[in-house]
């Protein structure tokens, strides 16, 4: 980790008051954060040994009747929310795209170096009251439409991540930095503009983490003299641990809950990290792990059932497929996305996420057809999901193109992040950090498996084959890029090769990548 004091950056947001708020959060909650992260790791180890079941100590929370605080009127209708980055252009186009909310993601869709993070916060500060603008290629000034009714939401970095530079001569949790800056600069404005500070939380593995977030929200509300419930969070169900504790998560966030959503890429990655072994069944390629896969479908229906029982929003999974070009042919992946959005609305979701502005209208059309009211919290469906359903191994083919596309995705994302781009378009879809993580774990899983073959040709996939494919795809990426990027490509090839050959679950390959390094 870099040790540069953030004050040397002279960022206008790091005022003495803002720094004091960040460090006060760490003083009050830093020890608790370490404790809950250690407990989360212990839970993962239990899962790997087959000890998987709902918590005995929270059975009353699951069985008793209770509801979260009523959803604020300003947040009742969510229908379609657009997930995107925090760059100036992303925020402006997102706020003007016609979605009910724009969700600015500081983790999966933003570069993690200090400059990019602080630039993201500066952009959020200006976007919170529609002052953000940029100069277009034709010299015209592009800004957020002053009549836009789109809400601004934020995804802070998760609890386990540390901010990449020191602030006030201290190493600090990234989530505390994000929450404190957002609260200090934007909370009062957002409360007036849209009725509250609305967030999505990722990597919340259970009720203890949810309890910590709730206490942080309460601390910020008291410190800034804001009404209780100003902060409202939608928790992404992105792991088996979270899928086993949705009631408990909602209960802990009772006064600050905005519901739950499903993050299928992260959930699939978590499944691989927990249950891969050389003698276990082979995962299909990612193109064949759709929302109809039993474990994803089970989580989706479980989220609806529990959210509506507790009178909270259930938000559908984000779509990343590219929209068709004007008058272009509708590709199967795009038609599958339309079917997914229709199914989400019919199942009872209260809204859904898309990751490209060109998908907003299509998703809105499906929800308008099947959800005539502002939400569907009145619709209660039973929860029949069992633990076996939540961990059901997906089935499907492994194709040559699927294997090559997975290699290409990871390499291109690693190179993009080192050259200043947070996202890439590859294989007809947008890829972010979560997508890269899933692709990395799939490659590791296939390489480590004792009986992995391409389904239609029978080609055996083993370490030598994967090493060869990574090297050849790296050569193609290098040939298409700038000459000065070849060293970056080589480093990416070496990192990916070492990761997929390791007997241990690979680390996040994007964690320490800094543009220009």
ZINOR-V75560 format. One line per field, one symbol per residue. ss: DSSP state (H for helix, E for strand, L for the rest). psi: psi as a letter, one per 20 degrees, with the letter a starting at -180 (. if undefined). burial: 1 if it has 24 or more other ideal C-beta (glycine too) atoms within 12 Angstrom, else 0. Layout:
ss=???
psi=???
burial=???
This chain:
ss=LLLLEHHHHLLLLLLHHHHHHHHHHHHHHHHHHHHHHHHHHHHHHHHHLLLLLLLHHHHHHHHLLLLLLLLLHHHLLLEEEEEELLLHHHHHHHHLLLLLEEEEELLLLLLLLHHHHHHHHHHHHHHLLLLLEEELLLLLEEELLLLLLLEEEEELLLLLLELLLEELLELLEHHHHHHHHHHHHHHHHHHHHHLLEEEEELLLLLHHHHHHHHHHHHHHHHHLLLLLLLEEEEEEELLHHHHLLHHHHHHHLLLLEEEEEELHHHHHHHHHHHHLLLLLLLLLLHHHLLLLLHHHHHHHHHHHHHHHHLLLLEELLLELELLLLLLLLLLHHHHHHHHHHHHHHHHLLLEEEELLHHHHHHHHHHHHHHLLLLLLLLLLLLLLLLHHHHLLLLLLLLLHHHHHHHHHHHHHHHHHHHLLLLLEEELLEEELHHHHHHHHHHHHHHHHLLLLELLLLLLELLHHHHHHHHHHHHHHHHHHLLHHHHHHHHHHHHHHHHHHHLLLLLLLLLLLLLLLL
psi=pqjpphhihlphhmrhggghgghhghghigghggghhghhhhgghgghjjnoqqphikhhhhhqprqrqqpqhijgohfppppaajqggggghgijijrhqpoooifhjpqjqgghghhghgghghhhkkjprrprhjiqpprppijpjpqprqorqrhipqpirqpkkqpqphhhgggggggghiggghghhjiropqpprkojahhghgggghggggggghjlqqpjgppppppnjrhghhikgghghghkgijpjaqrpnhghghgggghgjqqhjrqpqrrhijmriipghghggghgggggghhjlqqoprqqpiqpqqrpkrpoqhhghhgghghghgghhjqjrrqqjphiiggghhgghhhinhrhakiiopqqojprhhgijppqqrqoqghggghgggggghgggghijjphqqppkjrppaghghgggghggggghipilpqpgiijppoaghgggggggghghgghhiaqhiihhgggggggggghghipiqpqroiigjpppi.
burial=0000010010101100011011111100110110011011001100110001011001001100000110110111111111111111111111111111111111111111110111111111111111010000000000110001011111111111111111110111111111111111111111101111111111111111111111111111101101001111111111111111111111111111111111111111111111110000011111111111111111111111111111111111111111100000000011001101111110111111111111110111011001100011101010101000111111000110011111111111111111101111011111111111111111111111100101000000101011101100110011001000100110111011111100001101111011100
